[in-house]
Amino acid sequence: MKKIKKILAIGILTIIITACSSSTGGTDYVYLCMGNKSIAYHVSSTCKGLTKCSTSLKTTTKDSAINYYHRKSCRFCCR
C-alpha cells in the first residue's frame, strides 16, 4: 500500500510540475512602446517608463525585443 501511495504522489507531482512549466513555455514576455524613439522593453505593462508612450503597446518575447527590435532593459522595471 505504501508503494502505491508513493507512486501516486510522484505521478501527481510530475503532472503539477509539467503543467506549471508548460503554461508559459519558459518564455518571458515583455512590453514595447512602438513609438519611433522608444529604446527599452518593459516587464510590466504599468511601468513608469511607459507613461509617456503615445503609440500602441506590443507584447513580445524578451528574445525578440532584444534581437529583433534592438531594445534594452528598462531602468525602472528591469532592475
Secondary structure, DSSP 8 states (H G I E B T S, - for coil): -HHHHHHHHHHHHHHHHHHHHHHHTT--EEEEE-STT--EEES-TT-GGGTT--S-EEEEEHHHHHHTS--EE-TTT--
